Amino acid sequence: MSSSGLLEHINYEKAYRINRLEAANWVLAHPETLPELVAYCFGKDKKIATKAAWVLEFVCRSKLSLLFPHLNTFIIQLPKAEGHGALRAVSLICELLMLDYYKNKNAKLQAILTSQHKTIITECCFDWMITNQKVACQARAMLALYLLGTEIDWIHPELQAILNQNIVKGSAGYKSRGGKILEKIHRFKQP
């Protein structure tokens, strides 16, 4: 049992959206439990890790800045994420971070996101693109990689090659997001 009560809130019986939302609201009301939540996301108990990742996703959708003090831990642990549910959640968090960094130009995030962090996110996103992952995870990785590629030159050609290779055999969702990302890459290259 967790001393903070967090485990009791994230260890809900059914993975209904309402249960995840209630757990996330509890964490939002108790932000001091965020380090513990991040640790659960990458723990050995995969069932708890998935539930924790789902809750962290909801927390980040609501208030991404709560993750900032724990960003280094989250990103360093990112390669340890396993399972489709957890990967979908952490890939969405990566997408949110990249949108906040590149599109919203959040000064607080720009001050703490290091080149090492970007490297880890890039490696994880490419891993998710080339391994057998659900389309939701890959779609989030595509956008995160596109945004990273606006700064890091080699990313767009690699992402474009993967998308061109896989888009034909991809699902409708993959084709839709992949096509949009290919268009963005093409427009970005235009002078």
Secondary structure, DSSP 4 states (H G I P E B T S, - for coil): --TTSHHHHH--SS--HHHHHHHHHHHHH-GGGHHHHHHHHTSS-HHHHHHHHHHHHHHHHHHGGGGGGGHHHHHHHGGG--SHHHHHHHHHHHHHHHIIIIIS--HHHHHH--HHHHHHHHHHHHHHHHSS--HHHHHHHHHHHHHHHTTSTTHHHHHHHHHHHHTTTS-HHHHHHHHHHHHHHHHHH--
